[in-house]
């Protein structure tokens, strides 16, 4: 098991090794296609563990990440960032927490509290939401 991995020149870290770092390198974005749905779906996760795996001794190796996956709840109408929440019942958390790092976007994403100043009432469900600051995001010039 490793605390960090480099992919396309960028460092990805486990959440546990993130303490004291200036950048949030412990979150990732993975796009996938789902049977029966058009288009690509973006998924976001906190990196819990990093492994290097090879299919057979001496064979090529790949980095595998175990993630704690968020559920996307929408898009912020002001910042146009994706809004996510912790969800232990997310399908990936229930069935498959692992993804090859080289199948993910090349830069980590940052996850920022949706209510950083604590202005929402405690009972507001948005209190536990997060905004995803995606450094991989393509500009929309429409």
PyMOL commands that set and color helices and strands:
alter all, ss='L'
color gray80, all
select helices_A, chain A and resi 15-17+91-95+101-103+125-128
alter helices_A, ss='H'
color red, helices_A
select strands_A, chain A and resi 4-7+10-13+27-32+41-54+61-75+82-86+98-100+110-113+129-133
alter strands_A, ss='S'
color yellow, strands_A
deselect
rebuild
show_as cartoon
